[in-house]
Amino acid sequence: MGDPLRRWPAALALVLLLAGCGGGTETTVPPAWESPSPSAPAPLTVKEAKGRYLAIVTPYNTALEKLEEALKAGRPWRTVRGLTRTVATTNAAHAEQLRATAWPAAAQAPVAALLKENEVALRHWRLAAEAGSATVLMREIRSAAAHDGGSHADKVRTSLGLPLYRDS
């Protein structure tokens, strides 16, 4: 049958290979603190940021304009409340998109300030959307409007070279 000592190295090599100790490439995963962190996306250029900002704020501004028109026209409070739901939804989406965008350096601080003010307004828009009376609805609309972030939005627009927003 052959010399058992000759079979020993072949058997040992087979056992080591099957056990994963065959000396191939190392496959261990480094600890989390050694893993390279995913790099943040590069900030948008000012030109890219202009278009992105306008795309983000347009639905929210449109919802606000429709609400303003309904208030001026004296629409029933339940109709107005429905419009505040749209404002709250577009406000939340607008904030998330602003937060997720890598803004140019000049726009970062104004966007952060706008987002802080937006958090307060959003709470009031959500309360307005759930108002059980015209009185509560109007109180919450006024509270949200007091935190519209207009001056911060103007600073964002200025930092991006956009004209200031003026509703119609």
C-alpha positions as CSV (number, residue, x, y, z in Angstrom):
1,M,0.0,0.0,0.0
2,G,2.8,2.5,0.3
3,D,4.7,4.1,3.0
4,P,2.4,5.8,5.7
5,L,4.9,8.6,6.1
6,R,4.6,9.5,2.5
7,R,0.8,9.9,2.9
8,W,1.2,12.0,6.0
9,P,2.2,15.3,4.3
10,A,-0.6,14.9,1.7
11,A,-3.2,14.2,4.4
12,L,-2.0,17.1,6.5
13,A,-2.2,19.5,3.6
14,L,-5.7,18.3,2.8
15,V,-6.8,18.7,6.5
16,L,-5.3,22.2,6.7
17,L,-6.9,23.2,3.4
18,L,-10.3,21.9,4.5
19,A,-10.0,23.6,7.9
20,G,-9.3,27.0,6.2
21,C,-5.7,27.1,7.3
22,G,-4.2,26.5,3.9
23,G,-2.3,29.7,3.8
24,G,-4.5,31.4,1.2
25,T,-5.5,35.0,1.4
26,E,-6.7,36.3,4.7
27,T,-10.5,36.7,4.8
28,T,-11.0,38.1,8.3
29,V,-13.0,41.3,8.6
30,P,-11.3,44.1,10.4
31,P,-13.0,45.5,13.5
32,A,-15.5,48.3,12.9
33,W,-13.1,51.0,14.2
34,E,-10.6,49.9,11.5
35,S,-13.1,49.8,8.7
36,P,-12.8,52.7,6.3
37,S,-15.8,55.0,6.7
38,P,-17.8,55.7,3.6
39,S,-16.8,59.1,2.3
40,A,-19.4,61.8,2.3
41,P,-20.5,63.0,-1.1
42,A,-18.7,66.1,-2.4
43,P,-20.6,69.3,-1.9
44,L,-22.6,70.5,-4.9
45,T,-21.2,73.3,-7.0
46,V,-23.0,76.6,-6.6
47,K,-24.6,76.1,-10.1
48,E,-25.8,72.6,-9.1
49,A,-27.0,73.8,-5.7
50,K,-29.1,76.6,-7.3
51,G,-31.1,74.0,-9.3
52,R,-31.3,71.6,-6.4
53,Y,-32.5,74.3,-3.9
54,L,-35.3,75.5,-6.3
55,A,-36.4,71.9,-7.0
56,I,-36.6,71.2,-3.2
57,V,-38.5,74.3,-2.2
58,T,-40.9,74.7,-5.0
59,P,-43.5,72.1,-3.8
60,Y,-43.5,73.7,-0.3
61,N,-43.8,77.2,-1.7
62,T,-46.7,76.1,-4.0
63,A,-48.5,74.5,-1.1
64,L,-48.1,77.7,1.0
65,E,-49.4,79.8,-1.9
66,K,-52.5,77.6,-2.2
67,L,-53.1,77.9,1.5
68,E,-52.7,81.7,1.4
69,E,-55.2,81.9,-1.5
70,A,-57.7,79.8,0.4
71,L,-57.4,82.0,3.5
72,K,-57.8,85.2,1.4
73,A,-60.8,83.7,-0.3
74,G,-62.4,82.9,3.1
75,R,-62.7,79.1,2.4
76,P,-64.3,76.9,5.1
77,W,-61.9,76.0,7.9
78,R,-62.0,72.3,7.1
79,T,-60.9,73.1,3.6
80,V,-58.1,75.2,5.0
81,R,-57.2,72.4,7.4
82,G,-56.8,70.0,4.4
83,L,-54.4,72.4,2.8
84,T,-52.4,72.6,6.0
85,R,-51.9,68.8,5.7
86,T,-50.3,69.4,2.3
87,V,-48.2,72.2,3.7
88,A,-47.1,69.9,6.6
89,T,-46.3,67.0,4.2
90,T,-44.3,69.2,1.7
91,N,-42.6,71.0,4.6
92,A,-41.4,67.6,6.0
93,A,-40.2,66.5,2.6
94,H,-38.5,69.8,1.9
95,A,-36.6,69.6,5.3
96,E,-35.5,66.0,4.6
97,Q,-34.2,66.9,1.2
98,L,-32.4,70.0,2.5
99,R,-30.8,67.9,5.2
100,A,-29.7,65.2,2.8
101,T,-28.0,67.5,0.3
102,A,-24.3,68.3,0.4
103,W,-24.5,72.1,0.1
104,P,-21.6,74.3,-1.0
105,A,-19.7,75.8,2.0
106,A,-21.3,79.3,1.6
107,A,-24.8,77.8,1.9
108,Q,-24.2,75.3,4.8
109,A,-24.7,77.7,7.7
110,P,-27.9,79.4,6.2
111,V,-29.4,76.0,5.4
112,A,-28.7,74.7,8.9
113,A,-30.4,77.8,10.4
114,L,-33.3,77.4,8.0
115,L,-33.7,73.8,9.1
116,K,-33.8,74.7,12.8
117,E,-36.6,77.3,12.2
118,N,-38.3,74.7,9.9
119,E,-38.5,72.2,12.8
120,V,-40.5,74.6,14.9
121,A,-42.8,75.5,11.9
122,L,-43.4,71.9,11.1
123,R,-44.7,71.1,14.6
124,H,-47.3,73.8,14.1
125,W,-48.2,72.8,10.6
126,R,-48.8,69.2,11.9
127,L,-51.0,70.6,14.7
128,A,-52.9,72.8,12.2
129,A,-53.5,69.7,10.1
130,E,-55.1,68.0,13.1
131,A,-57.0,71.0,14.4
132,G,-60.5,70.3,15.7
133,S,-61.7,73.9,15.4
134,A,-61.2,77.0,13.3
135,T,-59.7,78.8,16.3
136,V,-57.1,76.1,16.9
137,L,-56.4,76.0,13.1
138,M,-55.8,79.7,12.9
139,R,-53.7,79.8,16.0
140,E,-51.4,77.0,14.6
141,I,-51.2,78.6,11.2
142,R,-50.1,81.9,12.8
143,S,-47.5,80.0,15.0
144,A,-46.1,78.2,11.9
145,A,-46.0,81.5,10.0
146,A,-44.0,83.1,12.8
147,H,-41.3,80.5,12.1
148,D,-41.4,80.5,8.3
149,G,-37.6,80.9,8.1
150,G,-37.9,83.7,5.5
151,S,-34.8,85.5,6.5
152,H,-32.8,82.3,6.6
153,A,-34.2,81.3,3.2
154,D,-33.1,84.7,1.9
155,K,-29.6,84.0,3.2
156,V,-29.6,80.6,1.4
157,R,-30.7,82.2,-1.8
158,T,-28.1,85.0,-1.5
159,S,-25.4,82.5,-0.8
160,L,-26.4,80.6,-4.0
161,G,-26.8,83.8,-6.1
162,L,-30.6,83.3,-6.5
163,P,-33.1,86.1,-6.4
164,L,-35.0,86.5,-3.1
165,Y,-38.4,84.7,-3.1
166,R,-41.5,86.8,-3.2
167,D,-44.8,85.1,-3.4
168,S,-47.4,86.4,-5.8
